[in-house]
Amino acid sequence: MSSSLSVYLLDVAATRAWVGSRDDELLEAIRSEFRDDTTRDDEYHSYAIEQGAPTADEALRAVVHGGPFSEDRSHAFQYGYAYQRLCSLTGRFLPNDCFTPHRGGWLSVVDQGLNALGITAVSVDDFGYGALPAPLPYADTPGCGEWSPEHIAEALRQFETTKRAVDESGQAAALEPEVEEAVRQCIDWMRYAEARPGYGVIGFRS
């Protein structure tokens, strides 16, 4: 079974602040933008909804209003997808062709490629196992993680340090072509964020 990784360029702090903001204008904007998507999702998840899970619209309202949330952890996926819709509306979707679709431990493989270039401050695997912003309940799917502006700045410093060392020694890390391409895409994401003070990256694995 394959997975996908959707990545957004956002002001991370401002995005987190939307959760529980009780901003009904934002709520209506997301409802309007994703009306067809939420209808399709409710049809797809009809069994879970019959068992008590919130509808997509109910989950979206809970995210913007900070609750109430179902106490059943198996319902948390709806809040994860609602938060992803919020990020999709307020952020910029970044190229993800190196990660969608992907199988197995691909995110970990790309992390190894980043590490080979001295980049340890960020991890693409974290997009699959991070937590949603409080007070949203933890969701296994979609997985969600973020790269803060500070971590991105450190990762780019690490990359530049490695580049200087390679220039001096003439020896570069040998990466498989697919891994090298994916690593370059990650670096592009970080460059986009670097160009926007306060911006970071939020990713969702599903």
N, C-alpha and C positions, 0 to 999 in steps of 0.2 A: 504494500500500500504506500502510495506516495504522499508527501506533505508539501505544503507551500509556506513561503515566508514573505509576508507583506511588511514593508518598511516605510516609515514616514519621517520626514524632516519637520521638527516642531520645536517651539519654545516649551521645553519639558516642564518647567515650573508652572507656566501658565496653563498648560494642558492638564496637569494634575489639579490645578485650582478649579477647573471646570467641574470636577467631580464634587457633588454636594453643593454646587453653587446656587441651585434653585433658580437658574436662569431659564425662564420659560421661552424667551426668544430663541435661545440656543436649542432648546428642546424641540420647538416647532420647526426650526431650520433643519435639524437632523431628520425629523419625521418626514418633512417634505422631500428631502433629498433621497431618502432611502425607503420610501413608501412601498415601492414594488418589491424591493429586496426583503423587507420585513414580512410582507405577505407571503412570499415564497418560502422564507425560513419557517414561518409558523406552520405552513403546510408540511414542510419536511420534518419538523419537530412536533408534529401533532400528537404523537403518542406521549412524549414527555410532558407536553402541556396538559393533556388529559389526566396525567398522573400528578399534576400540581405545579409543574414548572411555570414560570411567568412567560407570557407572550413576549415577543421581541419588543413591542411597544411598552409593556409594563416594565421590562428590564431597563429599557432606555430611560424611562422616567425615574426609576430607582437610582440609576447612575447619576443623573443630573441633580436629583433631589437628595442624594445621600441615603437612600433607603425608602421604604423597608425592603429587606432582602430575605429571600427564602432561607430557612435554616437547613434545608436539605442540600448537602454539598453537591449532589448530582445535578442540581439546577444552576450551578455557578457559571456554566458555559454561556448562558444567556447574557449575563452581565459582562463577560469577556467580549462577546461579539458586540454588545452595545457600546462598550468603551472603544472598540476598534472603529465603530462607525463615527464616534466622536472625533477620533484621531484622523480618520479619513476626511471628514468635513473641514477640520481646522488646520490640517497639515498638508504637506506636499508629498505625494507618493513618489518614492524613489525607485529607480530601475532595480529589478529583482530577478532578471532572467537567469542568473547563475544559481538561483536558489529555488526556483519554482518551475517545474516540480523538482523535488529531491527525495531521496530514499535513505533509510537507515541512518547511519552516523555521519552524514555529509557535513553537518554543521561542526561537528567535532574535528573532522578532517580539515576543514577550512581554518578552524582555530589553530591546528598544528601548523598550517601554512603561515598564519599570522605570527605565531610564536617563532618560527624559523627566521622571520624578519625582525625579531626582537620586540614584536608588539604583544604585550601582555595586559595592557590596561583595559582592553575591551575584548568581548567574546561574543561571537554569533550564536554559540550554543546557549548563552544566557537568554536569548530571545525565546527559547523554548521552555525555560524553567523559572523565569522570574515571576514576580507577583504583581497583580494589579494594584493600583493605588488604593490606599486605605480610604474609606472603609469597605471597599469592594471585597467580596469573598474570593479566596484563591480558586482559580480554575485551571484544571489540567489542560483543557482545550477550550479556546485557543491559548497556547502559551504566550506569555507577554514579558518583554524585558525592555530595558532602555539603556542607552549610552548617554550619560550626562555630558554637558559641555566640558567639564573638568577632565573626565576620563578620555574624551576624544582628544583634548589638547595634549594630554600625557601620551596617548597612543601615537599621535603624530610626531611628538618629540622623540619617542622611541624609534619610530620609522626613520626619521632624519638622521639619528645617531647611527643606525645600521647602514644607511646609504653612505654616510661619510666614511665609515669603516670599510665598506666595499670599495669605494673609490680609491682608498689608500692601499688596500691589499690586492684589489683586482679579483677577489674571490667572492662570488655571490651564492646564496643558498639556491640549490637546485630543487625546483618545485615542478610537480606534474602540471602540464599546460592548463587543465581544467581548474586545478587548485590555484594556480597563479592568476587566472582570469577572475576567479571568485574573490581572491584577496584584493586584487586591484579594484573590484567593485566596492568592497568594504572601504578601501582607502578613499574612493570617490565619495561615498556617503559622508565620510569624516571631513573631506574638503568642503563639501556643501555646507556642513554644519559650521565649520571654522569660519566661513565667509559671513555667517549670520550670528553676531554676538548673542549669547544666551540660548542658542539653539542646540538641540541634540537630536538623537534618533530613537524612535520607539518602534519596536518590531513585534510582529505576531506570527507564531507558528501554528498552523492548523492542518 
